């Protein structure tokens, strides 16, 4: 019992980032290192999945990739239409990357980057900036600015404020859900380590997928607003 209490007292250490090294004035944290590791694993995974090329009749890895692409198209088409499929590089990257970050806690001793508010803030800010750029490309600068006056000009202040609120909303939602999930999983793993490993892993996969889906779905909605109008 004392060991369990001691482990629970140090649970916060398993949930927050820590300093790994200092390069001059720059501090490299575990979040940065872990994100690099996930990116490296994804690059290796993509190479392994695509090294055989693509066939007219998909099978194996290619079939898996096509299922993922079709899933993303089903997510995008209702809001963006078929022409919106050109934004797959944004939505696909977001879904795969965030899902990989979310489930990276399966690696022993790994702190998922999405349990760090700084990481989710960076993801959210980058996403909203991309949305604005795509809005300008789709409508031109004048059309992009006019979009803030829709459906009526009096909505201009609210629409501007909404754009500034979006990254905060995305960041806090992803961070809150992933931090809470990691905390619950860690506590359960300490209290009942021999009973719950498999259900916990299944729950982790499910929640990681759901949070990646929600983030991507919201990003699609924001893209539709900026490229097609309110």
WOZIUR-V484427 format. One record per residue. NEAR is the number of other ideal C-beta (glycine too) atoms within 8 Angstrom. Layout:
# WOZIUR-V484427
NEAR
NEAR
This chain:
# WOZIUR-V484427
4
5
6
9
8
8
9
9
6
8
12
6
7
8
11
8
8
7
8
8
5
7
5
4
2
6
5
10
11
10
12
9
10
13
11
8
10
13
9
8
9
11
8
8
8
8
8
8
10
10
6
6
5
5
7
2
4
9
6
7
9
12
9
9
11
9
8
10
10
8
8
13
10
7
12
14
11
5
11
14
7
5
6
14
10
5
12
11
6
12
15
11
8
14
13
11
11
15
11
11
13
16
11
13
11
7
7
3
3
9
13
13
12
14
11
13
8
8
13
15
11
8
15
15
10
8
15
13
8
9
12
11
8
13
12
10
6
10
12
6
6
7
9
13
8
9
14
10
10
10
4
6
5
4
11
9
6
7
13
9
8
8
10
8
8
11
12
9
10
16
14
10
10
16
15
8
10
16
10
8
11
13
10
8
12
11
10
10
11
10
7
7
8
4
5
9
9
6
7
11
9
8
10
14
9
8
12
12
10
8
14
14
10
10
16
14
9
10
14
13
9
12
16
11
10
14
12
10
5
6
